[in-house]
Amino acid sequence: MRLTAAEIAAALGAEVVAEGAPGSPTRGTIDSSASGPGDLFFGLRGANRDGGEFAPAAIAAGVWGVVVRDELRQSFGPDSGPKDCRNGGGAWVFAVPDPLVAMHSLARAWRRALGARVVGVTGSVGKTSVKDIARALLPGKVHANRENLNTEIGLPLTVLEAPVGTDLLILEMAMRGAGQIAELAEIAQPEVAVITNVGPVHVELLGSVAAIAAAKAEILDLLPTDGIAIAPVEAGELEPHLARAPRLLRFGPGGDVEATEAKLVEGVTEALISTPAGSQLFHFPFAERHNLTNALAAVAAGVALGAPLAEMADRAADIGFSRFRGERIELGDGIVLVNDCYNANPVSMRAALDHLATLGASRTVAVLGEMGELGPGAAGFHREVGEHARAAGVDMVLGVGLPARDYDPDELVADPGEAAELLAARLQPGDAVLVKGSRSAGLEAVAVELAELVG
């Protein structure tokens, strides 16, 4: 970060307790065990411990500086605290009322100093894939969230990791309650806001899909007067909120950005995409139909930024997805495993099951774990997904964990280990297997153990 220690202290709203080496930090961190030279460690307060208690360990690891709560400043004075922490042990020590609030403030300051353009991406389903696709398609020096650094902690850390010279920030924004998207958008200050869709995800926390739509739409209120919102043609409960967008681009059939022709050729999706800037043929390195929809949202973001269509098409071959999202693994005897266990909800479940049915396998098997945070209607949502699996032609549904009984599975097992053992005994050459559930179900273990047993 090309910010001086004085500028950082001002942005943090901090008292400088101890001065360290000249220069600037390279990134922000919250894990003392993963911190080292050049880092600015934030001692965040957790449920059981104050992260500031680990600041001495971060200093011993050679960090550039630490940010701790005011109450801990006495541990870092000239003659107090552990010996290696006196005078900061060579590190800057900043004391603030709340390190998380201070982190947000510093992220806002660095985002302004960067001068980069910003695309904010939220939605119930597909936001990580849209981020991954946009990161590959959009030109310039692009910085985006790693994995799931998309929360009130992860997003500011993502901004603080952005190197000097970044042209574009693509920032995925997660939501668990009302006000959180607004909080993240205050940090990101996007000029383009992508809302992938709205569905029954986190309904347990917000009460209804309408409330989820209202929470996602908070990003619209943080757009500048010349900002652009990207939304699906079929917006559902989001529709009443879209009038608040300064400008609007729709993606999907009949929208501003749509695939007028699309076909699958040897695992590559060839799509002629029509946009307000013209039409362009894209070759996407994926086969899933839902990822073509995600690609339309990413292309729409590029159109909003003025990115040349031909340049985006040239970059499409570089598209890669985050781990556990539709990861295809070839096992022995021609068995294909689709590891899509990062998360699950009714919308993404149906899309994944539809894709499983298109793989042309001799037999298809769906290994399904619980879909979390669905509230009182959870049993009904699970039952509908089970019915959809059968309507899509899935040959065998294997439920993992007690909540999975509501899929009405052909087999129900207690845990991922038991699921892997049953699959290893039952799978036949040429089968295709989908593994999907919420992270709390831990189904990544099925993929790992099955690869060892069958691969």
N, C-alpha and C positions, 0 to 999 in steps of 0.2 A: 504494500500500500504506500503510495507516495503521499503520506500524511506524516507530519512531524509529531513528536510526542506531545507537544503543546496542543496541536490540532486534535489529536486523538483524545487527550484529556478533556478538551472543550466539548467534543462530540459525545463523549461518555457522560459528561456532567460530573467529572471525577475530581477528587482531591489526589494530588500526587504525593504518595507517602514515601516513596523511594525512587531515586533516579537510576536508570540503567545506561546501557550503551547507546550511542547515537544511532540514527537510522530509523527504519520502520519495520513493523512486523510483516510477515508474508501471508498469514492467514489467522483466523480465529479457531480455537479448539475448546472442547469442554471435557476431554478425557485426559487426565494428567499422564496416564500410562502410554498414551499415543502422542504426547506432546514432545517437542524438541526445539532445537535452535531456530529462531525466527518466528516462533508461534506466540500468539497472544492468548493466554489461557483465561477462560471465564469460569469463575467458581460459582456455578448455578446451584441454587438450593433445590434439593430433591425431596422426596417424601420422607426419607429417614436421615439423610445426612446433608450438610452444607458443603457444596463442592469447594468452597473456599478453604476447607480443611486440607485439601489436596494441593493447594497452591505451593507449599514448600517442596513437594515432590516434583511439581512442574518446574520450579526454579532450579532444583538440583539437576533436572534434565536439560537445563540450558535455555529455557524459553526467553524470548525477548521481553515479555512482561506478563503480569497477571492482573486480573480484575476481581476484587473481592468486596464483600459487604463491609459497610462502615464499621460494624461491630468487631471486625477482625483486623482492623488497621494496626492495633497495638502490637500484633504479632510480627510486624514488619518494620518496626521503628529502628533507630540507630543502635540501640543497646538491648532490644527485647527480642523474644522469639528464639527459634533455633539458630545456632551459630551461622549456618550456611544461608540464613534468610535475613541476617542483619544488613541493613542498607539495601535490601532486596537481593542480596547475593549476586549483584551484577544485573539484576532484572528491574524493569520498571514495575512499580506497584501502584495501582490505581484503586482507590476506595470509592464505592458508590452505594446509594441506598438499595438498589436492586440490579444485580449484574445482568439479568435477562433484558430488562428495560434499557440498560446501557448498551447491550449488544445490538438491540434494535436501532438505537440512535446512531451507533457507529456504522452499522450497515447502510442506513439511509445516507449518511455523510459520504461513505465510499461509493455508493451507487451514483450520487451526484457528481463526485469528483471524477469518476470514470467517464461520464458523459455518454455511456453506451445506450443504445436503444433497448427497450425491454418488451418482451412478450410474456404475459402472464397466462398460465394454463390451469384451469380447474374443471371440475365436472365429476359426476358420479362414477363414470367408467371411461377408461381409455386415456386419461390425462398423462400417465407416464409414457404410453406408447406414442401419443402425439408429441410429447416433449422429445422423445428419442428420434422420431422421424424428422421433426423440425430441426433438431440439432444437426442432423446430417444434411438436410436439404438447403438450409439457409446459408448464404455466403458470408464471408468475413470471418473474423476471429470470434467464435461463439463459445460462450460458457453457460453451462446448464447444471441443474442439480445432479449430484451423484446418487444413484439408487433411490432411496426414499427420504432424502434430506429435503422434505417439503412442508415441514411444520413450523411452528413459531420459533423453534430452535434451529431446525435444519435449513430453512430458507435464508435467514440472516447469515448463517455460516457459509452457505453457498455464495452469497454476495461477497462476503469477506475473503473468499478464496479466489475471486475473479482477478486475473492478472492485469497489470497495466497494459493498455492497448486493446482491451476487449471491445469489440464493436457491438456485440449483441448478447444480452442476457435472456435466456429462456428459462423462466422460473415456474416450476410446477408448484401448485398451492393445494395442500390438503385441508380438510375441514372436518371437525368433529362437533361443532356447535355454532350457534349464531354469533356473529361478530368476528369470527376467526379469519374469514377471507378478507374482511375489511382491514384487519390488523396486518395481514401479510401484504395486502395491496398498498398499504401506507408505506411499507418498507420498499416494495418493488417499484412502485410508481410506474405501472405499465402504460405504454401507449397503444398496445394491442392486447385485447383480452379475449382468450379462447375459452368458451364454455362448451365442453364436449357433449354433454347431455345431462339430464337429471333423472334419477331413478331412486328406488327404495334402498338407499345405502345410508347407514347411520340413522335410519328412521327411529330406532330405539331411543336415540338421544334427542332428536328434533320433533318427533311426534307424527309427522306426515310428509308426504312428498312435496306438498305445497310449501311447507316450511323449509325443506331442503332447497327448493328452487329459490326461495327468498334469500336464503343464506348464500348460495352460490352467486346470486345476482348482485351481492354487495360489491363485487369487483367493478361493476359498471359505473358505480358512483365515484370511483377513484380514477376514472379515465379523464385525460385532458379534453378540452373542448374540440380538439381535432383528432381525438382518439377513435379507434375502430374496434367494435366488438365482432367476434366470430361465433356464430351459433348455428345449430342444425336447423334444417328446414322444418322438421317435425320437432318443435321445441317443447311440446307438452305444457307442464305447469310453469315452465320458464317463460312462456310467451308473454304474459302480461307485463313482465319486467323489462322486456327488450326495448320498449319505447323509451327507456331512459338512456339508451346507448346514443352517443353523439352521431355515429355512423354504424351501419350494420352490414356485414357480409354473411350470407347463408351458405352452408355447405350441405351437399347431399342431393338426391334426385330432384330436379326442378329448381335447384338453388343457383346462387351466383357462381359457385365452384362445384362442378359435378363431373362425374365420369360418364361421358356420353357413349363410350365403348369400353368394354373390359373383357379380357379373357385370360385364362391361366395356361401358360406354356412352360412345361417342365419345371414347375415350382415357382415360376416368376409370373407376377401379375402385370400384364400389359394393359395400360389404361390410357385412353385419350381423354385428357382433362380439359374441360371448357371453363374459362374464367373471364372476368371483365377485361383482362389484359390480353386475351387471345386464347388459343388452344395449343396444347402440347402433348406429345406422346411420352409417357413415363414407363419405365420398366422397374417395378418394385421387387426386391428380393424376398418376397413373402407370398404365401398362398391364401392366407385367411381373408375372408370377405370383410370382417369387421376392421381389419387393419387397412383396407382400402378406404373405409370411412374415416379412420384416423388420419390417413395420408391426405385426404381432402381437407381436413381441418388444418393440417400443417401447411399445405399449399396455400390455403386461404390466408394464413398468417403471413406467408411470404408475399402474396399479392398485396396485402395491406401495407407491407413495408416497402413495396416497390421492387422486390427481388425479381430478376429476369427469369421467366419460365424455363428457357433453355438451360440456364445455369443450374436451376434446381433439378431439372431432369438429369443432367450430367452427374449430379451428386447423389442420385437415388441409390446407386449401387453400394454406397457407404452406409446405408441404414443398418443399424444393429439395435437390438432390444436389450433392456435391462434383464438381469438374471431372474429365472423362474417365471418369465412371461412368455408363454408359448414356445419355450425352449424344446427343440426337437432332438431327440436322442435315438440313434440307431442301435438296437440291441441285436443279439444273435438271432438266427433263423428268420431274418427279415421283419422282426418285431419292431414297431415304431412306438416310442414313448413321447407323448407331448406333456412336458412338465410346465403346467400353468398354475402353480400353487402359491403364487405370491399373495393373491387375495381372491375373494369371490363374493358375488352378489347376484341377485336374480338375472340382471341384464347380462353381465359378463358370462355367467354360467350358460345361458341359452346360446350366446354367440360361440362359446367354446364347444358346446355339444354339436352345434350346426357344422362347425369346422371339422370335428371328428368324423361326422357322417360323410364328408366330402373326400376323405383320404383314400377311398377305394380299397380299403383293407378287406380281407376275407372275413374278418370278424372285428367288431369294435367293442371296447370295454371302457366304461367310465368309472373311475375311482373318485368318489365324491365325499368330501368332508363337510363339516358345518359351514354355513354362511352366517357370520356373526352380525350383531347389532341390528337385527331386523325387528325387534320389538315384539309386541303381542301377536302379530301376524306371522311370526317366524315359521310355525308349522305349515301354514298355508303356502308360504313362499317356497318352502322345501318341497311340498307336495306338487306344486305346479312345475317345478324344475324336473322332478322325477317323471311327470307326465310328458314334459317336453322331450326328455331323453328318449322315451319310447316312441313318440311321434316322429322324432328325427331318425329313427331306425337303429338306435344303439342296441347292441345285442345283449350286453350284460352290464348291470349297474351294481357296483360294489360300494356299500356305504361304510364309512369309517367313523366310529364314535357314536354314542347314543343319539345325539340330535339328528344324525344321518338316517335314522329309521324312518323319518318322515318323507324321504325320497321313495319309500316303498321299494327298497333295493332287492335284487335277487339274492344277495348275500350281505350280511352285516357283521363287521368285525370290530373289535374293541379299540385297536390302535394301529398306527402305521406299520409297525413291525409285523403284526399278524396279517395285515393287508399284503405286504410284500411277499410273505411266505405263501399265502394262498394264491397270489398271482403267479408266482414261480412254478407252482404245481399245476395251474390250470391253463396258462397261456399256450397258444398254438402258433406254429410258424405263420407269418404273415399278418398277425393280429396288430391292431392299433389301439393304444391305451392312452386315455386322457387322465391326468391326475390334477384335481382342482379342489380347492377349499380355502377358507380364510386362514390367515397365518396362524391363528390360534389352534388350528387343527394339526399343524406340524406335518403336513403331507410331503414336504420336501424329503423327509426321511424315506417315504415310499420309493421315490425315484432313486435315491442313493442306494438303498438296499436291493432294489430290484435289479439295478445295473450290475451289482456285485453277484447276484444269484443267477441272472440270466445272461448278462453281457459276456 
